């Protein structure tokens, strides 16, 4: 009897392995959708369109980018969390989605720690503190002087949580007050600076880079110390200001609904790695100001959970508040 049970168990394990391998081999056999929680044109959208185009070529299937902005990325996250766990609906999950919403106490209709299967990081972004070249200050020191001397509060525009926090953190350390003008995405942030609706912005590189190259925008600092080949002279904010300001970086990842078969997750991860190995893809991402990276599914899962703990502690101790 025991021999029969062992044989049955072995058969089941063998069947499960064959089934998983078959699922991986067959995936995808129809179009895959990547839901981006921002309007078109921002770093996340650009990242997914470049990656999606390459994956489509590799898979012989369409990769559809669906923009669903709103609720601090919550609308997109909730929609993907409720989708079938088959790998055909993925989420371009930001630090906002998986870390900052929970860390800052935002009301969420999804659980970042239970509703998703991690696949891979796709980018670590450097954000810039940027002003108009026409009438903006030429240095961080000049911006601080304006802020301290102004009879009215300076305004700044930002889209995601980490850049909203960064603007407040900078102003608090520099000793002046600011008013946040929140936007849904980078395209609106850039437009806000162009139309003089705000005095400065904190945002990713990609949307502002053409305007920087055209001489219409001036980057005063970057929020971390990563080297930027396209903007080699821009200093980290802490160095440019002489203030003890922490590095703040945003990032982008791919996740699937919880319960997605491991074989499918592993297939997507492996193919993203292959896509990024293509020199043309790497060049397009670099020119867009996107620092492409990948991780294993476990590395991403460990990373964002540890980041959530770190940022929860930071937010509680900082005294900063987001309206």
N, C-alpha and C positions, 0 to 999 in steps of 0.2 A: 504493500500500500504506500509506504513511504517513498519507494522508488517511483511509483506512478505519480505521486504528488510532486516529487522533484522534477520528473520529466515534464509534467504539465507546467510547472513554474518556469522551467528553462524554455519551453515552447512559447510561453507568453512573453518572456523577456526578448526572445528572438523575434517574435512578431512585432513587438513594440519598436525594436531597433529598426526592423525593415520598414515599418510604417513611417517612422521619423525620417529615415533616409529617403523614402519615396516622397514625403512631403517636401523635403528640402530640394530634391531633384526636380519636382514639378513646379516649384515656386519660382517666379510667378507665371501663371498661365492666363492672366488677364491684367488690365491696367491697375496700377498701384496709385493710391492717393496720399499725398503728403499735405497735411493741414498746417498752414502757417498762421500763427496768431497775431499777425500784423498786416496792415495794408501793403500793397505791392511797392517795391522800391527800396525797402530798408535792408539792412545787412542780413537778416534771417531769410527774407524773401530771395535776395540775390544768391545767398549760399545754397538754398534749396533748388533754385532754378538751374544753377550750374551743375550741382550734383545730380539733380533729377534728370537732366538731359543726358548725362553720361550713363546713368543707370538704365535709362530707357534704351540706349544703344546696346548696352550689355545684355539686357534681358529680352530684347525684342518685343517689349510691351511698353505701352505708354505710361509715363509717370506724370500724373496730374497734380499741379500745385493749386491748392484751394486756400484763398485768403479769408480768414474768419477772425477779424480783430474784435477786441472789446473785453471788458471786465478783467483788466490786467492779465490777459492771455487766457482767462478762465473759460470763455465761450468755446474756444477751440479745444482746450484741454478736456472740458466736460464732454464735448461731442465725441472726441476720440476715445475717451475712457468708456463710453457706452457703445462703441462700435464692436463688431465681431472680432474676436481675437484670432485672426487668421493671417495677419501681416499685410493685408491689402489696404488698411488705413493706418497711416503713421502720423505722428505729431512731431513737428519741429519745436521741441521743448526748450525754453529759455531758462536761464537762472531764475528769472521772475516766476516761471511756471512751477519749477521743482523745488525752489529754495526760498525766494524772497517773499512770496505771498504768505507762506507758512510762518516765516521768520518775523514778518511785520504784522501778523494778525489779521490779514485780509480774509474776508468771508469767501469761502470757496465751495463750489458745487462738485468738487472732485477731491480725491485724496492723493497727493503726490507720492506718498509712500506705499500705497496699496493698489493704485489703479493702473500702473504702467509697468511694462517690461523694458528695462534699459537695453539699448542697442549699442550706441557709440556716441561719444562727443564728435562734433563735426567742425567746430571752430571755437577759438578763444579770441574774443574781440578786444581791441583797444579802443576806448572812447576818448574823444577829444573835448576840451573846453575851447569853444570857438566864438569869435566875434565877427562883426562885419568889418571888412578892411576899410570901407569908406569913412566910417565915423567911430569905429571901436578903438579901444586902447591898443597900444602896440606891445605891451607886456602884461604879465600877471600883476606886477607891482602897480602899474597904472590902473588896472581894473580894481584892485584893492583900494587904491587911493580914491577912485571915483565912488566906490561903494561907501567908504567911510565919510566922504564929504557930501554925498547926495542928501538933499532934504526929503526925498522920496526913496522908497526901497527899489533897488534894482530888480529887474525881472529876469528869469531864466526859463528856458524851455527844455523839456526832457520827456522821453516817452516811457522807458521802462523803469522799474523800481530802483535799480541800482544807480542809474544816472540821476534820478530824482534825488536819491539820498546823497549822491556825490556833490551835487550843487549846494545842498544845505550844509553838508559837512565842511566844504570849502569856505562858505560864507561865515559859518560859525567860528572856524579856526582863524579866519582873517579879521573877525571883529566887526562885521556889518550884517545887516539884515537883507533878506531877499524874499521875493514872492515867486513861487513856482507856478508856471503855466503848464499844466499837464497836457500832453498830446497823445493820440492813439498810436502814432508810429513816426518813423524817421522822416518821411516825406512831409508831414505836418510840422515837425520840429524845424526842418530846414526852411520851410516856407515862413514860419514864424519869425525867424531871424532875418530873412530876406525882406519881409514886409515891415520890419522894425516893430513887431509886436512884442519882442523881448530884447533885452540887452545882450544876453549871451546864451549859448546853448551848451548842453552836455549830451553828446550823442556819438554813435559809432562813426567810423571813418568813411565807409562806402558812400553814403548819401551826400556828404559834404565835399568829397575829394574833387569832383569836377569843378566846384565853385572855388575851392582853394587853389586849384591849378589855374583857374581863370583870373585869380587875383581879387575875387569878390569877398571871400571869407579869409580870416586869419586865425589859424590855430595857435592858441597861447600855451597849451600844455596838453599832455596825455595823462591818463589816469593810472598808468602802470609804467614799468621801466622796460617793456619790450622794445627792441629795436624795430623801427619802421623804415624799411628801405625807401618807401615813397616819400617819407617826411623825416629824414634823418636828423634834422636839427631841432625837432620839437622835444622839449625836455619833460620829464615826469613832473606832475603837479607839485609834489613835495619839494623837489629841487628848484623848480621855477619860482615857487612862492616862499621858500624858506620856512615852511610850516610843517609840523609833524602830522601829515595827512596819510592815512593808510592807502595802499594800492587798492583799486577797485576795478575788477574786470568782469565783463559780461561774457557769456558763452552760449553756444547753441548745441543742441544734441538731437538725436533721433530716438524716439521711444515708440513702443507699440502698446496696445491694450494689454493689461495683465492677463496671463493665461495663454498668450501667443506661444505656439510650440517652439521649444528651444532650437530645433533644427531650422525653423524659419528665421528666428532671431539671428542665429549663427550665420545663415546664408546672407542675410541683409548686411550684417556686420562685415563679413568677408568681402562682399562686393563693394561696399563703401571704401574699404581699404584699397581694393584694386582700382577703383575709380580715381582715388586720390593719388595713386602711383602714376597716373597718366600726366605727362609733363604739360600738356595743353590745359588740362583741368587745373593743375597747380598754378599755372601762369595766370589763368583767368581769375582765380580766387585772389592771388596776390595783387593783381592790378586793381581789384575791387576793394583792397584794404582788408581782406579777410584772412586771418591766420588759420590755415586748415590744420586740424589735428584729428586723430582717432584714438579710441580706447577700446578695450574689450568691454563686453556688456557688464561684467563684474566690476571692472575699474570705474565705469560710469556710475554704477549703482552705489559703490562705496564713496565715490567722489561727491555726489550730490547730497548724500545723507550726512557726510561730515561737514559739507558747506552749510547745510541747513542748521546744524548745531552751532557752527561758528557764527553765522549771521544772526541767529536768534539771540545769542549772547551779546553780540556787538550792538544790535538795535536796542536791546533793553538798557545797556550801559551808556549808550550815546546821548540819550535824552532827545534825539531827533524824532519828529513826528511827521507822518505823511497824511495829508488830508484826503 
